[in-house]
Each structure stands twice: as C-alpha cells, then as structure tokens.
Amino acid sequence: MRGLDALTRAISEFAGWIGWFLILYCMAFGVSDVFMRYLLNNPSQWIGTTLQAAMVLLACVGGIYSLQHDSFVKLDLFYANATTRKKAILDVLTAPIAILFLVTLIWKGYEAGQLSLMLNQWTPTSVPIPIYPIKFAIPLAGFFVLLIVIKKLLVDLQTIFGGEPDEA
C-alpha cells in the first residue's frame, strides 16, 4: 500500500508540474495570439492549434493532480455532514462506476490512439501537428487516475473495516 501511495504521489506531483507549465504556455501564447491578431493584424498560423492540444493535456494532468489532492467537487447534500466512515462507504459505492468509466476510457482511448497513429493523423492546419501523441495521452492519464482511484478505494475499505475513528 505504501508503494502504491508513493507511486501515485510522484505521478501526481509530476502531473502538477506539467500542468503548471501548460498553464503558463496557454497564458503566454494566448495573449500573444490575441496581440498579434488584433493589434498587429498578423494572426499566428500555429498558436491556436497548439493551445487546443495544450488544453487537452491540461485536462489530463489536471484530473490526476486534482484526484490525488482531493480537489474534486463532491455532492455536499450527502457528503458534507457525513462521518469519515460514511464518506468512505459512499466512496466505495461509487468506485465501481468510476472504475468502469476509466477502464472504458483507457480501452477506447488506446484504440483511438492506435488508429490515429496507423492513419498518421495530423492537424488540418497550415502548420500541421501530429494528433496521435495527444490521443495517447488520454488513456495514459486515465490509467494514472485509475491507480489513484484504486489507492483511494483501498484506503476507504481500510476506513470501513479497520475501524478508524469517525470525524464529524
């Protein structure tokens, strides 16, 4: 369990650094593109396309980082006033849905990445950028999120059956 926790923490922190870089990239180049387009009347040929790719990657690494740091929004109607044990029970009940979704995302995302690679897909813009690395990032991120979900499921099961003290 400690090995899985250390692995997911390392992956999450790395994803956080990638996300930090992607946010800076989107801010700097997004502002540059607006400046070039509207003030210089000389729009970029490539910035918009790379910003779209960066946003997809940001969603991938953001999910990893957010789940590891318990930053996802939860339905407070059932969750806010629950004890630690009841929260763990709710999490265990919803874990199969999350696992099913992530397994499907990994499976179909990998197939989409393979097809994109096989077809040698590139963006249909004046500055072509390969699409398959971005498509492969989605199932990879799904796999890392699945690891975190499994780790959290094990912690929740320990909370339920291990008798950790409830916190109101």
N, C-alpha and C positions, 0 to 999 in steps of 0.2 A: 504494500500500500504506500509506503514511503517513497519507493522508487517511482510509482505512478504519479504521486503528488509532485515530486521533484521534476519529473519529465514535463508534466503539464504546466508547472510554474515557469520552467525555462522556455517552453514553446510560447506561452502567453507573453512573457516579457519580450521575447524576440518579435512576436507579432505586434506588440505595443510600439517597439522601436520602428518597425516598418510602417505602422500606421502614422506615427509622428512624422516620419519622412514624407509619406504620401500627402498628409495634410499640408505640410509646408510646400510641397510641389504644386498641389492644387491651388493654394492661395497665390503663390508667386506667379505661376503661369496663367492662372485665371485672370488675375489683374493685368498681367502683361498683354494677354489676348484682347481684353476689353480696351486697353490703352491703344494698342496697335490698330484695332478695328475701327474705333470711333474717333480717336484724336489724330492718328496718322493716316487714316483711311487706307491701311495696308494690312488686311487680315492675315493671320497665320494660316499656313497650309496644314499644319500638323498638331497644333496645341489642343484643339478641340477633341480630336481623336484620342490623344494620349490622356486627356483629362477624363474621358469616359472610361478608359481602361483603368486609370488610377482609382476611380470611384468604385469600380467593381472589386478591385483588390482591397480597397479600404473597407468595404463591406465584409469581405472575407476575414481580414485580420481583426476588424473591429468586433466581430462575433466571437472570435477566440478570446480576445482580451476581456470583453465585457462579461462573458460567462465565467471565466476564471475569477474575476474580481466581484462577482455577484452584483453586476450592474444592470441586469435585465429588469425591465418593468414587470412587476407581478400584480395580479389582480388583488388589490388590497381588501376588497369586500370579504374574501375568505381568508386572506393570508396575514393581514396586519396585526390582528389581536390574537393570533394563534400562538400556542406554546411552541417551543423548539421541536418537540416530538410530533405535534400535529402538523407543523410545517414540513417535517421530514416525511410524514405519511402522505401529505398532498404531493410532495415532490416525487415520491416513489410511485404514486398512482399515475402521474403524468409522464414519467420517464419512458414507458413503452411507446407512447406517441412520439416523443422526441427521438427515440432511437429508430423507430420505423421511418420517420421523416429523414433522418440523417443517413440511414442505410440507403434509402431510395435516392437521395441527393448524390451520394458517393457513387452509387452504381450507374445512374443515368448521366451524371456529370462526367464520369470517366468515359462512358460510351460517346458522349458529345465531344469530349476532348480527342478521343481516338479518331472519330470521324473527321474532325477539323484538321487534325494532323495528316490523315490519309488524303484529304482533299486539298491539303496545303492552303488553307484559308488565310486570306489577308484582308485587311480593311479595304473597301472600295473607294479609297480617297486618293488625292493626288500624291500623298506621301503614304505608301502602303505600310502597314504594321501587321505582323503576324497575330492571328487571333488565338491559335491553339495554346500558347502559354497561359493566356488568361482563362481559357476554358478548363485547363488542367488545374489551375489554382483553386477553382471552386470545389471539386471533390477532395483536394488535399486539405483545404480549410475545413470541409465537412468531416474529414477523418479526425482532425485535431479537436474539433468541437465534440465529436463522438467520444474521444478519450476523456475529455473533461466531464461530459455527461456521465460516463461510466464511473469515473472517480467520485463525482458528487452522489451518484446512486449508492455506491459502496459506503460513503460517509453517512448518508441518510439511513441506510439499513443498520449501520452501527448505532446510530442515534436511536432508532426504533427498538432494536433488540438488545443493545448494550446498556440501556438504562441511563443514558446521560441525563443530568438534571435538566428539567424544563425551565425555560426562561419565558416569562410572560411578555 
